[in-house]
Amino acid sequence: MSNFFKTRRDLHLPRKIFHLVVISMITLLMINCSRRQCWNLYFFVGLPLFILDFLRAYSHRWNKFALKVIGPVIRKHEIQKLSGSSWAFLGIGLTYFLFPPIIAQLSTLFLAIGDPIASFFGVLYGRTKIIGQKSFAGSLAAFVFCTMGAAFFFFILSPYNLTTPYWILLTLLCGFTGALSELIPFGKLDDNLTQPLLNGVLLTLIIGGFQ
């Protein structure tokens, strides 16, 4: 059965598409809902899903059934452990709690974009490694797409009254932040947990200089 599941070295498109779509939808909810509404969704929708995922490690029967449903987006090392989605649930929640809404929103957007984009281009073109299995091609792609995401984010929301040169500089710095947070490992911690938190810290420093 375990031979069915993918590893980090596989392209694994269903997982990347799922990650991009679901976390992008979470970002949209964070932007369009009040803080109270977001926490209600977090605890009444996200928390039950997290608990069900957590229980997979303790019930072989439940795990066997759950894997039939979520198997296409699960990696081999997650068969009897928390999935990346659960770590993302924790990372996004902590980021939303610790940082102002606009920082948390952009951090979550970078998690949606940076991780699957870096992995996609890294698997296909990542011959030059930077840190561990992280590649130059993957990091460059993450920078480009996170910069585009930041440009769209600031253009639509217009939270700051910036001239064009400062707007371009801000989006480039934010894009670099998204790529950097995807690149840097923190031991054995899941990057779905660490990325939004590191993004939150770095974006606070960067955006604070433009306010």
C-alpha positions as CSV (number, residue, x, y, z in Angstrom):
1,M,0.0,0.0,0.0
2,S,2.8,2.4,0.9
3,N,4.2,2.2,-2.6
4,F,1.1,4.1,-3.8
5,F,2.1,7.2,-1.9
6,K,4.5,9.9,-3.2
7,T,7.7,11.3,-1.6
8,R,9.2,14.8,-1.6
9,R,11.1,13.9,-4.8
10,D,7.9,13.2,-6.8
11,L,6.1,15.8,-8.8
12,H,2.8,14.9,-6.9
13,L,0.6,17.4,-8.8
14,P,-2.7,16.6,-6.9
15,R,-1.0,17.6,-3.6
16,K,0.4,20.8,-5.1
17,I,-2.9,21.9,-6.6
18,F,-4.8,21.0,-3.4
19,H,-2.3,23.0,-1.3
20,L,-2.5,26.1,-3.7
21,V,-6.3,26.1,-4.0
22,V,-7.2,25.4,-0.3
23,I,-4.7,27.8,1.3
24,S,-5.5,30.5,-1.3
25,M,-9.2,30.2,-0.3
26,I,-8.2,30.5,3.3
27,T,-6.3,33.7,2.4
28,L,-9.4,35.1,0.7
29,L,-11.5,34.3,3.8
30,M,-9.0,36.1,6.0
31,I,-9.2,39.1,3.8
32,N,-13.0,39.2,3.4
33,C,-14.1,38.0,6.9
34,S,-13.9,39.7,10.2
35,R,-11.4,38.5,12.8
36,R,-14.2,36.9,14.8
37,Q,-15.6,35.1,11.8
38,C,-12.1,33.8,10.9
39,W,-11.7,32.3,14.4
40,N,-15.1,30.8,14.3
41,L,-14.2,29.0,11.0
42,Y,-10.9,28.0,12.4
43,F,-12.3,26.3,15.5
44,F,-15.6,25.0,14.1
45,V,-14.3,23.8,10.7
46,G,-10.5,23.5,10.9
47,L,-10.1,22.1,14.4
48,P,-12.4,19.1,13.8
49,L,-10.5,18.2,10.7
50,F,-7.2,18.6,12.6
51,I,-8.5,16.2,15.3
52,L,-9.6,13.6,12.7
53,D,-6.1,13.8,11.1
54,F,-4.5,13.5,14.5
55,L,-6.5,10.4,15.3
56,R,-5.3,8.5,12.3
57,A,-2.1,7.7,14.2
58,Y,-4.1,5.9,16.9
59,S,-6.7,4.0,14.9
60,H,-5.6,1.6,12.1
61,R,-9.2,1.2,10.9
62,W,-9.8,5.0,10.8
63,N,-6.4,5.6,9.1
64,K,-7.2,3.0,6.5
65,F,-10.5,4.6,5.7
66,A,-9.1,8.2,5.8
67,L,-6.3,7.3,3.4
68,K,-8.8,6.2,0.8
69,V,-10.2,9.8,0.9
70,I,-7.0,11.9,1.3
71,G,-4.6,9.4,-0.2
72,P,-4.0,11.5,-3.4
73,V,-2.6,14.4,-1.3
74,I,-0.7,12.4,1.3
75,R,3.0,11.7,1.2
76,K,4.6,8.4,2.2
77,H,6.0,9.7,5.4
78,E,2.6,11.1,6.5
79,I,0.8,7.7,6.4
80,Q,0.8,7.4,10.2
81,K,1.6,11.0,11.1
82,L,0.0,14.4,10.9
83,S,-0.4,15.5,7.3
84,G,1.0,18.7,5.9
85,S,-2.5,20.2,6.0
86,S,-2.6,19.9,9.8
87,W,0.8,21.5,10.1
88,A,-0.5,24.3,7.9
89,F,-3.6,24.6,10.1
90,L,-1.3,25.2,13.1
91,G,1.0,27.5,11.3
92,I,-1.7,29.7,9.9
93,G,-3.5,29.9,13.2
94,L,-0.4,30.9,15.1
95,T,0.5,33.5,12.5
96,Y,-3.0,35.0,12.6
97,F,-2.8,35.1,16.4
98,L,0.7,36.7,16.6
99,F,0.6,39.2,13.7
100,P,-1.6,42.0,12.4
101,P,-4.2,40.8,9.8
102,I,-2.4,42.2,6.8
103,I,0.8,40.4,7.8
104,A,-1.0,37.2,8.5
105,Q,-2.9,37.4,5.2
106,L,0.3,37.9,3.1
107,S,2.1,35.2,5.1
108,T,-0.7,32.8,4.3
109,L,-0.7,33.8,0.6
110,F,3.0,33.1,0.4
111,L,2.5,29.7,2.0
112,A,-0.1,29.0,-0.6
113,I,2.1,30.0,-3.5
114,G,5.7,29.5,-2.4
115,D,5.7,25.9,-1.3
116,P,4.0,24.2,-4.2
117,I,5.7,26.4,-6.8
118,A,9.2,25.9,-5.4
119,S,8.6,22.1,-5.2
120,F,7.2,22.0,-8.7
121,F,10.1,23.7,-10.4
122,G,12.6,22.1,-8.0
123,V,11.5,18.6,-9.0
124,L,11.6,19.4,-12.7
125,Y,14.6,21.7,-13.0
126,G,16.4,21.6,-9.6
127,R,19.8,20.3,-10.5
128,T,21.6,23.0,-8.5
129,K,21.0,22.5,-4.8
130,I,21.3,25.3,-2.2
131,I,20.2,23.8,1.1
132,G,19.5,20.1,1.4
133,Q,17.1,19.2,-1.4
134,K,16.1,22.9,-1.9
135,S,17.2,24.0,-5.3
136,F,18.1,27.3,-7.0
137,A,15.4,26.8,-9.6
138,G,12.7,26.2,-7.0
139,S,13.8,29.2,-4.9
140,L,13.9,31.5,-8.0
141,A,10.4,30.3,-9.0
142,A,9.1,30.9,-5.5
143,F,10.6,34.5,-5.6
144,V,9.0,35.3,-8.9
145,F,5.5,34.0,-8.0
146,C,5.5,35.4,-4.5
147,T,6.5,38.8,-5.9
148,M,3.6,38.6,-8.4
149,G,1.3,37.6,-5.5
150,A,2.5,40.5,-3.4
151,A,2.1,42.9,-6.3
152,F,-1.5,41.7,-6.8
153,F,-2.2,41.8,-3.0
154,F,-1.0,45.4,-2.6
155,F,-2.6,46.6,-5.8
156,I,-6.0,45.2,-4.9
157,L,-6.0,46.2,-1.2
158,S,-4.0,49.4,-1.5
159,P,-3.2,49.4,2.3
160,Y,-0.4,52.0,1.9
161,N,-0.2,55.2,-0.1
162,L,3.0,54.4,-2.0
163,T,4.5,55.9,-5.1
164,T,5.3,53.4,-7.9
165,P,9.0,53.0,-7.1
166,Y,8.3,52.2,-3.4
167,W,5.4,49.9,-4.5
168,I,7.8,48.0,-6.7
169,L,10.5,47.8,-4.0
170,L,8.0,46.6,-1.4
171,T,6.7,43.8,-3.7
172,L,10.2,42.7,-4.5
173,L,11.3,42.6,-0.8
174,C,8.1,40.7,0.1
175,G,8.6,38.3,-2.8
176,F,12.2,37.6,-1.5
177,T,10.7,37.0,1.9
178,G,8.3,34.4,0.6
179,A,11.1,32.6,-1.2
180,L,13.5,32.8,1.8
181,S,11.0,31.4,4.2
182,E,10.4,28.4,1.9
183,L,14.1,27.9,1.5
184,I,15.3,27.9,5.2
185,P,14.7,24.7,7.1
186,F,14.2,24.5,10.9
187,G,15.4,21.0,11.8
188,K,12.7,18.4,11.4
189,L,9.8,20.9,11.8
190,D,7.3,20.8,9.0
191,D,7.7,23.7,6.6
192,N,3.9,24.2,6.6
193,L,4.3,25.2,10.2
194,T,7.5,27.3,10.0
195,Q,6.9,29.1,6.7
196,P,4.0,31.4,7.7
197,L,5.6,32.2,11.1
198,L,9.0,33.1,9.5
199,N,7.1,35.1,6.8
200,G,5.3,36.9,9.6
201,V,8.5,38.0,11.3
202,L,10.2,39.1,8.1
203,L,7.2,40.9,6.7
204,T,6.7,42.8,9.9
205,L,10.3,44.1,9.6
206,I,9.9,44.9,5.9
207,I,6.4,46.4,5.9
208,G,7.1,48.4,9.1
209,G,9.7,50.4,7.1
210,F,7.1,51.5,4.6
211,Q,4.4,52.7,7.0
